[in-house]
Amino acid sequence: MTVKVFHAELGTAVATGLLGVAGVVGANELGHGWTESGPEAGYFPFYVGLILIGASLWNLVAAFIHHRRAQAHLAAGGEADEPFLDGERARRLGIFIAALLAFVVVTLTMGIYVGSILYITWSAWRQGGYRLPLALGTGAGFALALYVIFEVIFKIPLLKGPIEPLLGIY
């Protein structure tokens, strides 16, 4: 599977355009006008959404223009554009996103410390090429740093999941 630059540009323009539309719709629900006491709650998001929609339309048109020129260049015997994402990179990106989603699920069910130990360890071991003991030490060190910085220094409790009652914390 190969994703071409044109398709990536189209997808990005459509996604940012939809974000702009969501901002405009949400701002309309809040009110985006000006009252005697100043702007309503949706005033700023409304105009940011409009700017985002305009920029997305600009990028969409530019992508089509660039694509037509590239097709004409290719028809005239020129070289084709490099792919945006080839099969190997798509596989690596898929693994990264799957690991990130697993991190979120583990964090929500088992807590931030277990989730970060597993995620950092797996990433260092499988993607970084570190040996497993070093990767595990890195993950555990990161979790310990999280604990010291947030729980000890700033007194901000993080989600601990089922390990909280097991350790008698809070």
C-alpha positions as CSV (number, residue, x, y, z in Angstrom):
1,M,0.0,0.0,0.0
2,T,1.4,3.4,-1.0
3,V,-0.1,6.7,0.0
4,K,0.7,9.5,-2.5
5,V,1.3,13.1,-1.5
6,F,-1.9,14.2,-3.3
7,H,-4.0,11.9,-1.1
8,A,-2.3,13.0,2.1
9,E,-2.9,16.6,1.2
10,L,-6.6,15.9,0.4
11,G,-7.0,14.0,3.6
12,T,-5.4,16.8,5.7
13,A,-7.4,19.5,4.0
14,V,-10.7,17.7,4.5
15,A,-9.8,16.8,8.2
16,T,-8.9,20.4,9.1
17,G,-11.9,21.7,7.2
18,L,-14.1,19.4,9.3
19,L,-12.5,20.7,12.5
20,G,-13.3,24.2,11.3
21,V,-16.9,23.3,10.6
22,A,-17.1,21.7,14.1
23,G,-15.7,25.0,15.6
24,V,-18.2,27.1,13.7
25,V,-21.2,24.9,14.7
26,G,-20.1,24.8,18.3
27,A,-19.6,28.6,18.3
28,N,-23.1,29.1,16.9
29,E,-24.5,27.1,19.8
30,L,-22.7,29.4,22.2
31,G,-23.4,32.6,20.3
32,H,-20.8,34.4,18.3
33,G,-22.0,37.9,18.3
34,W,-21.2,41.1,20.2
35,T,-23.2,42.2,23.2
36,E,-23.1,45.4,25.2
37,S,-20.8,43.6,27.7
38,G,-18.5,42.4,25.0
39,P,-18.1,39.3,22.8
40,E,-20.2,36.2,23.4
41,A,-18.5,32.9,24.3
42,G,-18.3,31.6,20.7
43,Y,-17.0,34.8,19.2
44,F,-13.3,33.8,19.0
45,P,-13.9,30.1,18.1
46,F,-16.3,31.1,15.4
47,Y,-13.8,33.2,13.5
48,V,-11.0,30.7,14.1
49,G,-13.2,28.1,12.6
50,L,-13.9,30.3,9.6
51,I,-10.1,30.9,9.1
52,L,-9.5,27.1,9.4
53,I,-12.2,26.4,6.8
54,G,-10.7,29.0,4.5
55,A,-7.2,27.7,4.9
56,S,-8.4,24.1,4.3
57,L,-10.2,25.2,1.1
58,W,-7.0,27.0,0.0
59,N,-5.0,23.8,0.6
60,L,-7.5,21.7,-1.2
61,V,-7.4,23.9,-4.3
62,A,-3.6,24.0,-4.2
63,A,-3.4,20.2,-3.9
64,F,-5.6,19.8,-7.0
65,I,-3.5,22.4,-9.0
66,H,-0.2,20.7,-7.9
67,H,-1.6,17.3,-8.8
68,R,-2.7,18.5,-12.3
69,R,0.7,20.0,-12.9
70,A,2.4,16.8,-11.7
71,Q,0.2,14.7,-14.1
72,A,1.1,16.9,-17.0
73,H,4.8,16.7,-16.1
74,L,4.5,12.9,-15.9
75,A,2.7,12.8,-19.3
76,A,5.5,14.8,-20.8
77,G,8.0,12.2,-19.8
78,G,9.0,13.6,-16.4
79,E,9.5,11.7,-13.2
80,A,6.7,10.7,-10.9
81,D,6.5,12.3,-7.4
82,E,7.9,10.3,-4.5
83,P,5.2,8.5,-2.4
84,F,4.2,10.2,0.9
85,L,4.0,6.9,2.7
86,D,5.2,3.6,1.3
87,G,4.3,0.1,2.6
88,E,7.1,-0.3,5.2
89,R,6.5,3.2,6.7
90,A,2.7,2.5,6.8
91,R,3.4,-0.7,8.7
92,R,5.7,1.1,11.2
93,L,3.1,3.9,11.6
94,G,0.4,1.3,12.2
95,I,2.5,-0.4,14.9
96,F,3.1,2.9,16.5
97,I,-0.6,3.9,16.6
98,A,-1.6,0.4,17.8
99,A,0.9,0.7,20.6
100,L,-0.3,4.1,21.5
101,L,-3.9,2.9,21.6
102,A,-2.9,0.0,23.8
103,F,-1.1,2.5,26.1
104,V,-4.3,4.5,26.4
105,V,-6.4,1.4,27.2
106,V,-3.9,0.0,29.7
107,T,-3.6,3.5,31.3
108,L,-7.3,3.8,31.7
109,T,-7.7,0.3,33.2
110,M,-4.4,-0.3,35.1
111,G,-3.2,3.3,35.7
112,I,-0.5,5.6,34.3
113,Y,2.4,3.9,36.0
114,V,1.7,0.4,34.6
115,G,0.8,1.8,31.2
116,S,3.9,3.9,30.9
117,I,6.2,1.1,32.1
118,L,4.7,-1.2,29.5
119,Y,4.6,1.4,26.7
120,I,8.2,2.7,27.2
121,T,9.6,-0.8,27.7
122,W,7.9,-2.1,24.5
123,S,8.9,0.9,22.4
124,A,12.5,0.9,23.6
125,W,12.7,-2.9,23.1
126,R,10.9,-3.4,19.8
127,Q,11.2,-0.1,18.0
128,G,14.4,1.2,19.6
129,G,16.4,-2.0,19.5
130,Y,17.4,-1.9,23.2
131,R,17.9,-5.1,25.0
132,L,15.0,-6.1,27.2
133,P,16.6,-5.5,30.6
134,L,17.7,-2.0,29.6
135,A,14.3,-1.3,28.0
136,L,12.5,-2.4,31.2
137,G,14.8,-0.2,33.3
138,T,14.0,2.7,31.1
139,G,10.3,2.1,31.5
140,A,10.5,1.7,35.2
141,G,12.7,4.8,35.5
142,F,10.2,6.8,33.6
143,A,7.4,5.7,35.8
144,L,9.4,6.5,38.9
145,A,10.2,10.0,37.5
146,L,6.5,10.5,36.9
147,Y,5.7,9.5,40.5
148,V,8.4,11.8,42.0
149,I,7.6,14.8,39.8
150,F,3.8,14.7,40.1
151,E,3.0,12.8,43.3
152,V,5.8,13.9,45.5
153,I,7.0,17.3,44.3
154,F,3.7,18.8,42.9
155,K,1.3,16.8,45.0
156,I,-0.8,16.0,41.9
157,P,-2.3,12.5,42.1
158,L,-2.2,10.6,38.8
159,L,-4.5,7.7,37.8
160,K,-3.1,4.6,39.5
161,G,-5.9,2.1,38.7
162,P,-6.0,-1.1,40.8
163,I,-2.5,-0.7,42.1
164,E,-3.6,2.2,44.3
165,P,-5.4,0.0,46.9
166,L,-2.7,-2.7,46.7
167,L,0.0,-0.2,47.6
168,G,-2.1,1.5,50.2
169,I,-1.7,4.9,48.5
170,Y,-4.2,7.6,49.4
